[in-house]
Amino acid sequence: MRKLKLLIVAGALAGLSLGSAAAFTGPAHASDYSGAQYQVTFSLNCNNPSAPCQQVFGLGGIWGWIALMPDGTGTAQVTDCGHTVGGGGPGQAGAQHVAFDTTWFTFSSPSPPSPITPQDPNGQYLNIANNLGLPPFPATYGHYSVTFMGAKGQITIAP
């Protein structure tokens, strides 16, 4: 099965020392997340065959939604999809979905803690425990655009 290569690369660059490589806390459960302190949505797409991102993690993208509750728990839904140019062999294209429960905390940093984390105007970031290599996200509510090795993405942080 095709691994979430984009996330692994992003996580390696994010500096897993912040704890983002912690184990999943279990399978994601259906629940009411209307009381979430944060709802994080994100996408990152590599659509240009000549962009550096294509050489590192291939063409395709990753998209996700994470609900973070005030008690430090949360749940996530993440999907990636890879494409091949000119064919490719087995396992070179297709989609994969991962759902997981998680824990999270905020931390302060004067600069973004990873190359794909946008600057938070208040210097606060969300560290979400995961085995996918998801980097920290800004903790200030808003919409952020990101570019990483030619891949373009969007992050929204909402209550």
C-alpha positions in Angstrom: 0.0 0.0 0.0 1.3 3.4 -0.9 2.5 5.3 2.1 1.7 9.0 2.9 5.1 10.0 1.5 4.2 13.7 1.6 3.5 13.6 5.3 6.6 11.7 6.0 8.8 14.2 4.2 6.9 17.1 5.9 7.3 15.5 9.3 11.0 14.9 8.8 11.4 18.6 8.0 9.1 19.7 10.8 11.4 18.4 13.5 9.8 15.5 15.2 11.4 16.5 18.5 8.2 18.5 19.2 6.4 15.2 19.7 4.4 15.1 16.5 5.6 11.5 16.0 3.7 10.3 19.1 1.6 7.2 18.6 -2.0 7.4 17.7 -4.3 7.2 20.7 -6.7 4.8 18.9 -9.2 4.7 16.1 -11.2 7.8 15.3 -14.7 7.8 16.8 -17.8 9.5 15.5 -18.8 12.2 17.9 -20.1 15.8 18.3 -17.3 18.2 17.6 -19.4 21.3 17.7 -17.6 22.3 20.9 -14.1 22.0 19.3 -11.6 24.7 20.4 -9.9 24.4 17.0 -11.0 22.9 13.7 -8.1 22.6 11.3 -8.4 22.0 7.6 -5.5 21.7 5.3 -4.5 20.8 1.7 -1.1 20.6 -0.1 -1.0 19.8 -3.8 1.9 19.1 -6.1 0.6 19.5 -9.6 3.6 20.5 -11.7 5.7 17.6 -13.0 8.8 19.8 -13.1 8.5 21.2 -9.6 10.9 20.0 -6.9 8.0 18.5 -4.9 7.4 16.0 -7.7 10.9 14.7 -7.2 10.5 14.3 -3.5 7.0 13.0 -3.0 5.4 12.8 -6.4 2.4 14.3 -8.0 -0.8 14.5 -6.0 -1.9 16.0 -2.8 -3.0 15.6 0.8 -6.1 16.9 2.5 -7.4 16.8 6.0 -9.7 17.9 8.8 -8.8 17.8 12.5 -11.1 18.7 15.4 -9.3 19.6 18.6 -11.3 19.6 21.9 -10.6 21.9 24.9 -9.5 18.8 27.0 -6.5 18.2 24.8 -8.0 15.4 22.7 -9.1 15.3 19.1 -9.9 13.4 16.0 -8.5 13.6 12.4 -9.5 12.5 8.9 -6.6 12.6 6.4 -6.5 11.5 2.7 -3.7 11.6 0.2 -3.8 10.8 -3.5 -0.8 10.2 -5.8 -0.7 10.4 -9.6 1.9 9.0 -12.0 3.1 10.6 -15.2 3.5 8.2 -18.1 2.2 5.2 -16.3 4.1 3.9 -13.4 4.0 0.6 -11.7 1.8 -1.0 -9.1 1.4 1.1 -5.9 2.5 4.3 -7.7 -0.9 6.0 -7.8 -4.1 6.0 -5.8 -5.7 7.3 -2.7 -5.2 6.4 1.0 -7.4 7.5 3.9 -6.3 7.5 7.6 -8.6 8.3 10.5 -7.2 8.6 14.1 -7.8 10.0 17.5 -5.1 12.3 18.9 -3.9 14.6 21.6 -2.6 18.1 21.2 -1.1 21.1 22.9 0.0 24.7 22.0 3.5 26.1 22.2 5.2 29.4 21.6 7.8 30.1 19.0 9.1 33.3 17.5 9.3 31.7 14.1 7.5 28.9 12.3 8.7 25.5 13.6 8.8 23.9 10.2 9.4 24.9 6.5 5.7 24.3 5.7 4.2 25.9 8.8 3.0 29.5 8.1 4.0 32.3 10.5 1.4 32.6 13.3 0.9 36.3 14.0 0.8 35.7 17.7 3.7 33.2 17.8 1.5 30.3 18.9 1.4 26.9 17.3 -0.6 23.6 17.6 1.3 20.4 18.0 -0.9 17.5 17.1 0.3 14.0 18.0 0.4 11.8 15.0 2.5 9.1 13.2 1.9 10.8 9.8 4.5 13.5 10.2 2.0 16.4 10.2 3.8 19.5 11.1 2.7 22.0 13.7 -0.1 24.4 12.6 -0.7 28.1 13.5 -2.9 28.4 16.6 -4.4 31.8 15.6 -7.8 31.5 13.9 -7.5 32.4 10.2 -6.7 31.3 6.7 -3.1 30.7 5.6 -1.5 30.0 2.2 1.7 27.8 2.0 4.2 26.9 -0.6 6.6 24.0 -0.1 9.1 22.9 -2.8 6.6 24.0 -5.5 3.6 22.5 -3.8 0.8 24.9 -2.9 -1.5 24.6 0.0 -4.1 26.1 2.2 -4.7 25.9 6.0 -7.7 27.2 7.8 -7.9 27.4 11.6 -11.4 27.9 12.9 -13.2 27.6 16.3 
